Amino acid sequence: MGRLRLTLLCAGAVGAVAAVLCAPGLARAAAGQDSPAFALVAGLLLIGLVAQQDRLFEAAGRRLSDRFRSDRVLLVMAMLMIGVVTATLNLDTSVAFLTPVLVQAGRQRPALASPLLYGCVLLSNAGSLLLPGSNLTNLIVLGPLDISGVDFLSRMALPWVAALGITGIGVWWWGGRVVRAPAGEPSYRRGTTSDGGRARLTVGAGGVGIVGAIVLVLALRSPAAPVLGLGVALVLWRLARRRASTGPVLEVLDLPVLTGLLGVAVGLGALARSWLGPAQLMSHLDSWASAGLAAAASVVVNNLPAASLLGAGRLMHPYAVLVGLDLGPNLMVSGSLAWIIWLRTARQAGVEPSIGRAVLLGAATAPLAIGAAVLMLSLTGRA
């Protein structure tokens, strides 16, 4: 994982420096389009860290496990929790803070261990269609269109339900039969069980931060700076009261990965502004082909640089492109930052996921979810 972070950082530095040296004006335009998205996710990750320190996610997970004795009902409620947290706090925040909760739930309910573990990353990707801040790609692609959070919600609500539902059904049905086979069972390490402490579902600084972030994302057309400011303020408040340390803050932000991806995105964004090939190609595609191309691009170069590359020009079908960029990462671990965070967090929680099984499950559900989401866009006349 350390080599991957170093590779991303070096690639980002090379891409950004090359763009600045070759076309400083275009690099500035690309950075202006891409940087608000990264600022927003940094703020959401900080808010999520405060919520985690308040044990808000753990309490929610335990409440679900205690209340719903049926494995099937618990799995459905866990899927809904993943979708809601992803929509409101970003998919990267979702995998960073829900993965340990779901790993612990899998220890208590062994029959659900694999669907909960693999469902966390797949449903987080699938659930990132609902709000602009749910996925960085949403902000990068739609930034020039100046669309409010409420408008975005009204356009993407049905595709979000379709994508989340199809992926959830796949995790439930297919994952329960294939991924739960002995070869796909997650491997737990010794000494990694929970301390058994009881977390209570209370409203603290983390809950206030979550509500504040939701309001800012829905109310403002450019919520990145306010959300980042809110996250920084909450963390500084915790640090001042000596209820937090800088180590977890730096770990959750993972600056080498964030800055590396930003640099790659800026480089590709500048390239797309100087070379009209991507824009001309996208102008000749219908909504279905646009979603397919975006999904393929997310697998090849990651969905954040792909968003900068494809979103540099005027898009004929921007919402279909977002469907491909948000759901395409379920096809391969290279597709989104969420995969990297999920793998790291799962290992820290004491479980070794099978990447092959996760990709197999994602490849089985992603095409159907993409098709269902684009169909919803077409039926509502918004594709």
N, C-alpha and C positions, 0 to 999 in steps of 0.2 A: 504493500500500500504506500510505503514511503517513496518508492521509485515512481509510482504513478503520480504522486503529488509533485515530485520534482520535475517529472516530464511535463506535466501540465503547466507548471510555473515557467519553465524554460520556453515551452511553445508559446505561451502567452506573451512573454517578454520579446521573443523574436517577432511575433506577429504585430505587436503594438509598435515596436521600434521601426520595423520595416514600413508600416503604414505611415508613421509620422515623418520618416525620412523621404519617402517617395511621394506622398500626397498629404501634406499636413492638414489642408482644408477638409478633405474627405475623411481623414482620421478623426478630426474634431467633430464632424457631423455624426460619424458612427459612434463615437464615445458619448455624444449627447443623447443619442437614441438608446444606447445600451446601459449606461451607468445608472439611471434611475431604477431599473429593474434590480440590479445588484444591491443598490442601497436599500431597497424595500426588503429584499430577502434577508439582508443583514439585520435590519430592524426586527423582522418577524422571528428570526432565530434567537435574538436576544430576549424578546418577549417570551418565546417558548422556553428558554432557559430558566427564566424567573418562574414560569408556571411549573416547570419540572421541579425546581427547588422547593416550591410550595406543595409538591407531591400531588398536584392537581390531576395529571394524567394517570398516575398510579391509583389514586382514589377512584377515578372514573372506571378504570379497568377492574378494580376489586369490586366496585358496586355492581358492575355487570355480572361478574363471576358469581357473586353471592346471590344476586336476585334471580338469575336465570339458570335453573338446574339442567334444563335441556341443552345438550350440546348444539343442536341445530339452531335453537333460538339465540344462544350465546354467540354463535358464529355470525348470525345475521346482525345482531346488535353491535358486535365488534366491527363488522364491515361498515355499518352506518357511522360508527364513531370515527373510523379512519376517513370516510368521505367528508364528514363535517369538519374535522380538524384540518384536513388538507385544504378544503375550500376556504376556511377562514384564516388559517395560519401558514399556508404554503406547504407544498408537498415535501420540501426538504425538512421543514420543521416537523412534519408528521412522522417521517421515517426516523428522524433523530430522537424523538421523545416517545413515540408510541412503540417502537420496536422492543425496548426493554420490558414494557408493560405486557405486550403480547407474548414475549418469550416466557415471562413468569406465568402468564395464564396458560401457556402450553404445558408448563411443568405440572400445573394443577389439573389440567384436562389433557392428558397425553393423546387422546384421539383427535384433538384439534391442533396439536403442535405444529404440524406442517402447514395446514391451511391458514392458520393465524400468522405464522412467520412469513410465508411467501406472499400471502394476501396483503401484508402491510405495504410492501413496495409496489406491487401491481395495482392495488386499489388507490394508493397515493398518486401514482401517475395518472390513473384513469379518472380520479376525482379532482384533478387540477383544472378542470374546464370552467368552473362555476363563476369565479370572480377574477378580476384582473390580477390581484396579488396572489392567486392560488398557484401560479406558475410564472417564472420569469419570462418565459417565451410569450405569454399573453401581453405583457407590458412592452416587450421589444417590438412585437409585430404591430400592435394597435396604438403604440405611442403617437405616431404621426396623425392618427385619426381623431384623437382628442375625444374619446368616448368615456362617459361616466361609468362608475361601478354599477349603478342601477340599470343603465342601458345594457351593459354587458351581461348582467344577470338575466335580464329579460330575454336576451337572444340565446343564451347558452344553457338555460335551465333544463330544457328537454333533452338536448344532447348530453348534458351532464348525467341526468337520470339514466339515459340509455347506456352510456359508457360504463357508469358505475354498476348498473344492474347486470349487464352482460358479463363484465369482469367478475363481479361477485358470484354470479351463477357458476362461472367456470371454476373459480377457486373452490366453491362449495362442492360441486358435483364431480368435476374432473380431478381437482386436486385431492379430494378425499379418497379417490380410488387409485390414482396413479402416484401422486407425490407422497402419499402416506405409505407406500410400499417400503419394505426394509431399506432398499438402496437409496430412497429419497428421504428417509427419516432424518431430521436434523440431529447432529451429534452434539450432545451436551458435555461440557467439561466438568470435572469434579470441583467442588468448592465454590460453585457459582450460584447457589440457591439464595433466595431472598432472606433477609434477616427476620422476616415474619412480622415486621412492624406494621402497625395499622394506620393507614393514611385516611384522613377524613376529607370529605368533599366540602371544602369551605371556600369562601370568597376572600382572596388575598390580593397581593400586588399582581400576581400572575393573571388572576381572573379579570382584574381591572384592566390590565394591559391587553388581554384578548378582546374584551369588549371595546376598548378604545381603538384597537387596530381595525376591527370590523367596521366601526362607525367611520373612521377616516377613509378606509378603502371605498366604502359605499358613497360617502358624501363628497369626496374630493376627486377631481379629475387627475391630479398629480399628487398622490398620497405618499410618495417615496420618502421625501424629506421629513414630513411630520411623523411617519411611522418609525423611521430610523431615530428621530429625536426622542420619541416615546421609549423605544427600546433602550437607548443609551441612558436616558434619565432613570429608568427603572434599575438598570444595572449599577449605575453610579450610586443610587440611593442604597442599594444592597451593599455595595462596597464600603460606603461611608459608615453604615451600621455594622460592618464587619460580619455580615451574614453571607458573604460570597467572597471568592478569590478570583484573581485574574486568570488562573489556569483554565478553569472550565469555560470562561469567556473566549479565550483564544482558541480553545479546542473546538467549541461549537461553531465559531466563525470560520475556522480552517482557511485562513487568509491565503496560503499558497494556492489552494484549489480555486477559491473565488477570484483572486486576482489573475490567475492563469487563464481561467475560462473567459474572464472579461477581456484580457489581452487578445485571445484567439478570436473572440467575437468582434472586437474592434478591427482587427486585421482583415477578417472576412467581410465585415461591413464596408470597409474602405474599398476592398477589391470589388464588391458588388456595385459600388457607386462609380467605379471607373470602367467596369466591364459590364456591358448591358446584356450579356448572355443569360444570366438567371432571370432578369426581369422580362426579357423577350420570351423565354421559355414559359414562365408562369402565365403570361398574358394569353397563351394559346391553349391552356388547359382548362377543363371544366372543374367543378367542385370535387368530383370523385378523384380525378387524376391529381389535382392539387394536394388533396389529403394524402394520397399515396406517395407522391414525390416528397412531401414534407416528412412523412414517416421514414422513408428511406434515407433522407438527408440526416435525420436525427440519429440514425444508427451509425452512419458513416463518420460524422464529425461532431456528434453530440447535439442535443436539441437547442442549446443556447447559441453556439456559433451558427447553427443552421438557421435559427430565427433571424440573426443579424444578416446572414447572407441572403435569405429569401425575402426578408422584410425591408430591404433597402429601397426598393422601388414600390410603386403603387400596385397593390394586389387586387386582382379581380374577385378572388374568393378568400378574403382574409380569415373568415371563421372556419372554413374548411381546412385551410392551412394550419390553423391552431389545433384542430382535431388531430391532424397528422403529427404535429410537433409534440403535443401533449401525450398522446396515446402510443405513438410510434416507439418511444423508449421501452415499452414493455416487450419489444421484440428482441432486445439485446442489452447487455449491461453497459455498453458504450453509449446508450441513448440519453441518459440524464445524470445529473449530479446526485439525484436521489439514490441511485444504485450504489454509488461509492459510499455515501453516508450510511445506507442500510447495511452494507457488508461490514463496515467498520463498527457500527453500533451493535450489530448482532454478535460479532466476535467478542466485543467488550462485555456483552451480557452473558457470555459463556456458551454460545452455540455456534456451530460451524455450518452455515447454510450450504446446500448443494447448488452451485451456480448453474450447472447443467439442468437440474430439475426446475429451477426457477425460470430459466430461459425457455424450457420446453412448455411450461405452463403459460408463460407470457405469449409465446408464439401461437398457442392454441386459442387464446382469448382475444388478443389484440386486433387481428383482422376483423373479427365479428364486431368488436366494440367500435372500431373506427367506422365500419359500414353502418352500424346502427346510429351513431352520432351524426354522420353526414346525412343519413336518411331523415333524421329529425330536422336538420337544417333545411333540407329540401322541402319537406312537408310544410314548414312554416314560412317558406319563401325567403330564407336568410342565408342560403348557401352561397 
